Amino acid sequence: MSSAIEAKKQVVEEIAEKLKASVSTVVVDYRGLSVAEVTELRKQLREAGVEFKVYKNTLTRRAAEAVGLSGLNDALTGPNAIAFSTEDVVAPAKILNEFAKKNEALELKAGVIEGNIATVEDVKALAELPSREGLLSMLLSVLQAPIRNFALAAKAVADQKEGA
């Protein structure tokens, strides 16, 4: 009996560590997905460096309370899977949101974004953001615009003087 309790304590600690270490966590209801669909979803998440696990709700609730995320407990009903990302904030939300659009059986329930409880709307808004690379390329193009415009103006002046 005590070994079962010890095993549960270890799982609660594992979940708590993952909640603390992850920059983005998304809770989903996966009821109705076929094995092939879940396998495809896991593959997409794994390629993005996101861990996707199924835990018992009671153990997840205890872990959430232990790390101060008791607001997450409302979403922990029914069969849930949790996506943990320690590197990319946007990746789990983006992949799960895109997958949910194609497979109505997958339902986003809640999330934790950088230590703050996030609603379904927050997770979907995060999913609509461009990727980190996309945001960096936008920033780079904004920074390059004045230099590009100056170079074009200087070339136009040089061409005008050359013609005169």
N, C-alpha and C positions, 0 to 999 in steps of 0.2 A: 504493500500500500504506500509506504513512504517513498519508494523508488518512483512511483507514478507521480507523486506530488513533486519530487525533485525534478523529474523530467519536465513537468509543466512549468516549474519555476525557471528552468533553463530556457524554455521556449519564450516565456514572457520576457526574460532578460534579452534574448536574441532580438525579439521584435522591438523592444525599447531601444536597443543599440541602433537598429536599422532606422527607426524613426528619428533618433538624434542625429545620425550620420548623414541622412539623406537631405538633399536640398529641395527635393520635390517628391511627394508621395501622392498616389492617386488610388482611391478605393473604387472598385467596380463590382457590379453584379454580373456574373457571367452565365447565369441560368439560361438554357436554351441554345447555347453554342455547341456545335458538334465537336468531336475530338479533333477533327482536321482543322476546324476554325481556331480552336484554342492553341493547337500546335503552331499554326501560322502566326497567331498573335504573339506567342512566346518567342518565336524566331525573330520577328520584327523588333520586339523589345530587347532581346538579347543582343542583336546587332547594334543597337543604340546604347548598350551598356546599362540597361535597366533590368533590375531583378524583379521577377513576377512570381509571387508566392501566394498560397492559400493557407490561412491560419484559422483556428477556431475563434469565433467572435469573443468568447469570454476571455480568452488569453490576450487577444488584441486589445480589448477594453482595459484590462489590467495594465498592459504595457503603455497604452495611451495615457492613462491616469498617472502612471509613474513618471512620465516625461512631461506632464502638464498639458496634455492635449485631450482632455476629457470631452471637449466639444465634438470630437470625432466619433464618440460613442453613439450618437443618434443615427449615424450611417451604418453602423455595424449590426445590421439585422439581415437575416437570410444568408444565402451563400455569397461570400465575398472573396475577391482576390485583391491583392495589394501590389502595386508597382512602386518600387523604390529606386530613385536615381540619386547617386552621390555626386554626379558630375554636372549633368545638363538639367537645368530647371525646366525647360520647355519640352524635352523629349518624351517623357511619359504622357503628358497631357496631349501632345500633338498626335502621337501614335494611337493612343486609346480613343481620342476623339474621331480621328479619321476611320478607325476600325469600327467604331460605333455607328458612323454614318452609313457604312456598307452593310453592317450586321446589326439589325435592330434589337437583337437579343442582348447585346452588350449595353449595359446601362452605367453611366458615370454616376457615382453617388456623392463623393466628397473628396477632399484632398488636403494636403498640408504643403504649403509653399513657403520655403525658408523659415520653418518654425511657426507659421500662422495657419490656422484652420481656414480652408477655402471651400466655398460653396461650389455647386455644379457649374453655376454661371461663371465663377472665377476661373475654374479649371478650363472651361470652354474658351473664355477670353484669352487665357494664357496660350491655349492651343492655336489660336488664330494669329499669334505673333509670328513674325518671320524667325527663322532659325538664327543662331548666333552669327553664323557666317553671313547670312543675309543682312542682318543689322550692321555688321562691320563693313560690308560692301557699301551699304547706304551711307554710313558715316564717312567712309573714304571718298565717295563721290561728292559729298557735300564739301569736304575739305579741299578737294581738288578743283572744284568749280572756279573759285576766284583766280587761282593760278592759271587755269586753262583760259579764262576770259582775258587775263592780262597778256598771255602769250599771243592770243588771237589779235588783240588790239595792237600789240607791238609789231606783229607781222603785217597788219594792215597799214600801219604808219610807214613801215619800211618799204612796202610795195608802192605806196603812194609817192614817197620820196624818190624811189627808183624810177618811176614813170615820169616824174617832173624834171 
